[in-house]
Amino acid sequence: MYVCICNAVTEDAVHECLASGAQNTRQVKEGCGMKPGCGTCTRRIRAMVSEWKTASELMDAFTGGPATLQPVSAPEGDTEFPRAEPATGEPVRAPQQQPRRTRREVKQPAA
């Protein structure tokens, strides 16, 4: 999805800038080669930087130390956000959700 229409910058490009070390909105804009435009992308980029920092801090809490997040290319046809891998190389995966039950599968109380 496009983050900045004026400069044709996508979320993937922003994630790449963050993975390469950008720490704030200005560094992301410089890293993506963005020129001044309408400015509506700034809020979204700021949110993406915040999300990236939160994910990094969460990884630190789980691993007991700073972890470097690397972008991982999604399998073809995968529409989810890019997943991150810790420095150990093991992919971080979300827990599998239990399938929803249909009405027929839900046990009815005996009458």
C-alpha positions as CSV (number, residue, x, y, z in Angstrom):
1,M,0.0,0.0,0.0
2,Y,1.2,3.5,-0.7
3,V,2.2,5.6,2.2
4,C,3.1,8.7,0.2
5,I,1.3,9.3,-3.1
6,C,3.3,12.4,-3.9
7,N,6.6,10.4,-3.9
8,A,5.2,6.9,-4.7
9,V,6.6,5.4,-1.5
10,T,5.1,2.1,-0.3
11,E,4.9,0.5,3.2
12,D,7.6,-1.9,2.0
13,A,10.0,0.9,1.3
14,V,9.4,2.4,4.7
15,H,9.9,-1.0,6.4
16,E,13.2,-1.3,4.5
17,C,14.4,2.1,5.7
18,L,13.5,1.1,9.3
19,A,15.3,-2.2,9.0
20,S,18.4,-0.4,7.7
21,G,18.5,1.8,10.8
22,A,16.2,4.8,10.4
23,Q,15.1,6.0,13.9
24,N,12.6,8.7,13.1
25,T,10.3,10.2,10.5
26,R,12.9,12.5,9.0
27,Q,15.4,9.7,8.6
28,V,12.7,7.5,6.9
29,K,11.9,10.3,4.5
30,E,15.6,10.9,3.7
31,G,16.2,7.1,3.3
32,C,13.2,6.7,0.9
33,G,14.3,9.8,-1.1
34,M,11.1,11.7,-0.4
35,K,10.8,15.3,-1.5
36,P,8.4,17.8,0.2
37,G,4.9,17.3,-0.9
38,C,1.4,17.6,0.6
39,G,2.6,16.2,4.0
40,T,-0.3,13.9,4.6
41,C,2.1,10.9,4.8
42,T,3.9,12.2,7.8
43,R,1.4,11.0,10.3
44,R,1.4,7.5,8.8
45,I,5.2,7.3,8.7
46,R,5.3,8.5,12.3
47,A,2.9,5.7,13.3
48,M,5.0,3.1,11.4
49,V,8.2,4.3,13.2
50,S,6.4,3.9,16.5
51,E,5.1,0.4,15.6
52,W,8.6,-0.6,14.6
53,K,10.1,0.7,17.8
54,T,7.4,-1.1,19.8
55,A,8.1,-4.3,18.0
56,S,11.8,-3.9,18.6
57,E,11.3,-3.3,22.3
58,L,9.0,-6.3,22.6
59,M,11.6,-8.5,21.0
60,D,14.2,-7.1,23.5
61,A,11.8,-8.1,26.3
62,F,11.3,-11.7,24.9
63,T,15.0,-12.3,24.1
64,G,16.5,-10.5,27.1
65,G,18.5,-8.1,24.9
66,P,18.5,-5.9,21.9
67,A,17.4,-7.8,18.7
68,T,17.9,-6.6,15.2
69,L,14.7,-7.0,13.1
70,Q,15.2,-7.9,9.5
71,P,12.4,-7.6,6.9
72,V,11.3,-11.0,5.5
73,S,9.8,-11.3,2.1
74,A,6.3,-12.7,2.3
75,P,5.3,-15.8,0.4
76,E,3.7,-15.1,-3.0
77,G,0.0,-14.3,-2.5
78,D,0.4,-13.4,1.2
79,T,-1.4,-10.2,2.0
80,E,-0.3,-9.8,5.6
81,F,2.3,-7.4,6.8
82,P,5.9,-8.5,6.4
83,R,7.1,-10.6,9.2
84,A,10.2,-9.9,11.2
85,E,13.0,-12.3,12.2
86,P,15.1,-12.0,15.3
87,A,18.9,-12.0,14.9
88,T,18.9,-15.8,15.5
89,G,17.3,-16.4,12.1
90,E,14.3,-18.1,13.5
91,P,11.0,-16.6,12.0
92,V,8.6,-15.0,14.4
93,R,5.2,-16.5,13.9
94,A,1.8,-15.5,15.4
95,P,0.0,-18.3,17.3
96,Q,-2.5,-20.2,15.3
97,Q,-6.1,-19.3,16.0
98,Q,-8.6,-22.0,16.7
99,P,-11.2,-22.4,13.9
100,R,-14.6,-20.9,14.7
101,R,-17.3,-23.4,15.5
102,T,-20.5,-23.4,13.6
103,R,-23.9,-23.7,15.3
104,R,-24.0,-27.4,14.4
105,E,-20.6,-28.0,16.2
106,V,-21.7,-26.3,19.4
107,K,-23.1,-28.7,21.9
108,Q,-26.7,-28.0,22.8
109,P,-27.7,-28.5,26.4
110,A,-29.9,-31.5,26.9
111,A,-33.5,-30.6,27.5
